[in-house]
Amino acid sequence: MTTDDMDRETTHSAEDDPRNRDILIYVDGALKHRDEAKVSVYDSGFMLGDGMWEGLRLYNGKWAFLDDHLDRLYDSCKAVALDIGLTRAELVQALEETRLANGMTHDVHCRLMVTRGVKVRPFQHPSLSRSGPTIVIIMEHSKPVDTLQSKGIRLATVPQVRGLPMSQDAKYNSHSKLNCVIACIQAEQAGADEGLMLDPHGFVNTTNACNFFIVRKGEVWTSTGDYCMNGVTRHKVIELCRQDGIPVFERNFSLIDAYSADEAFLTGTFGAQTPVAEIDGRRIGNDDGKGPIFARIRTLYKSLVENDTR
């Protein structure tokens, strides 16, 4: 790994926080120091990527848009016949126990993971997972680095695409992320921070980690949502635009539209909205992807979070 690789920033670049060296991690009902938190090599998540996860953000002691995230998690697990084994109330209690044990109140990111559990033999069939699900909750003090807003993200269009729903539906927030990892590697090899992925028809879709938006002549465009993770933050941004009178469209569009956009940004639970300064070497707009619409959406979203976490 080169110095440039280590210095490269992504939409998940966070400030270093020494408190994370001693966090407690929830593993199947027990809280364990991060050095002791482990799952079996027979776990279906490790062995096959057979599991679902959610990323949550803590503000003022409350998880933002918690119901939206839990809806997605429980719906996804039901769709793949994965029994979480906990009610929503019990899962929320596990989140709260982990938060309190770590003394966390603000600028915290959580990765909540549910797998099909430990297998009796190292093979694919779901019936071999007989001990019930594995549930892991990792919480870290995590604040995006300031430079994500000041200089933005550089994207490179990659050959890896988001596939058709009948192969592996991108709407699943599954542990099987190799498709996105390959896109990330391709972007790094092209000298960019993240990969801009197309859909099977060649239309602009999403990045390897976040949902993608452009602004053209005062209009906000994003993909149809047919081939991407329908992110909670993505949905909130679309709702906010509609409520505030900002024209917003979920539509097919091509790279030519993205290259000539006035503004561009990514959405995700961790970074909220992150400007896109460059796509395939083309500078976006006059201020590294930022502009009046981006600033307006950032303000609206911040107010929405504050109202949801009072």
Secondary structure, 3 states (H helix, E strand, C coil): CCHHHHHCCCCCCECCCHHHHHCEEEECCEEEECCCCCCCCCEHHHHHCCEEEEEEEEECCEECCHHHHHHHHHHHHHHCCCCCCCCHHHHHHHHHHHHHHCCCCCCEEEEEEEECCEECCCCCCHHHECCCCEEEEEEEECCECCHHHHCCEEEEECCCCCCCHHHHCCCCCECCCHHHHHHHHHHHHCCCCEEEEECCCCCEEEECCCEEEEEECCEEEECCCCCCCCCHHHHHHHHHHHHHCCCEEECCCCHHHHHCCCEEEEEECCCEEEEEEEECCEECCCCCCCCHHHHHHHHHHHHHHHHHCC
